[in-house]
Amino acid sequence: MGINDGRVCIVTGAGRGIGREHSLMLAAQGAKVVVNDLGGEMDGSGRSTGPAQEVVDEIVAAGGEAVVNGDDISDWDGAKRLIDQAVDEFGRLDVLINNAGILRDRMLTNMTEAEWDAVIKVHLKGTFAPARHAAAYWRERSKAGEENDGRLINTSSPSGIYGNVGQTNYGAAKAGIAAFTIIAAKELARYGVTVNAIAPAALTRMTENLGLGKADEETKARMSPRWIAPIVTWLASPESRDVTGRVFDVTGHALSVSEGWHRGPTQENPPDDPELLGEIVTHLVAIARPNANTFGYDEK
């Protein structure tokens, strides 16, 4: 028994790292899990169901229920098959956790079209496509008079909500996911579905080249992906039904609610003379709160 007892959950990109930890903790809390993973390399190349199967085997060995899915979540039909598999295998779908991702970091001046397109496709379309099919499933249940207690949990990033050099493609996709989350929360509330996102930072194969691999042992322990799973497991549970439209910044060091964009200092009825406007803009910028740094804090 656990806080997710009997709930049916999909986790994408669940063969390794953060997604693996999500799957294991959800199962330990009683969920039935569809473990999706292409089993590709960090840049998205290659394909294997091996990593996902290992997670399923671990869940089953511990007495849980889980099945493998190897579909490409950025493919429209593949995303539909993923949602259908959960319903066919376990009778319904309660939770979709969009976690799959790749990296193709490059400075803007050197980034190729292919590097941009690949990252946008996996992260942004790979969030939209499964969410679209899951949302349609929950809508049809609602129209049929059935009650949903559904959860859509997306994965943004500090790179998207705060910014990080060398990741215009990744950051743009992750910022889009944060906005997608807020809007989807407004749309799906009528169907009994909450929508939230996390912006995690953890030491995984995707981040080992960002300097985290050189951290001391205590820092590495706190940056383990296992620290990301508890908030997602709670958000997936019935206990979180009153929380929606939020982005949570999470590491082993801290859990925060990211407050997002707000309208700052304002000039009402601005003039249409650009020379006059320049002085006003300079003043507004001077009194505005500075953008957060990469860690989400005010620049010093």
Buried (B, 14 or more C-beta within 10 A) or exposed (E): EBBBEEBBBBBBBBBBBBBBBBBBBBBBBBBBBBBBBBBBEBBBEEEBBEBBBBBBEBBEEEEBBBBBBBBBBBBEEBBBBBBBBBBEBBEBBBBBBBBBBBBBBBEEEEBEEEBBEBBBBBBBBBBBBBBBBBBEBBBEBBEEEEEBBBBBBBBBBBBBBBBBEBBBBBBBBBBBBBBBBBEBBEEBEEBBBBBBBBBBBBBBEBBEEBEBEEEEEEEBEBBBBBBBBBBBBBBBBEEBEEBBBBBBBBBBEEBEEBEEEEEEEEEEEEEEEEEEEEEEEEEBEEEEEEEBBEEBEEEE
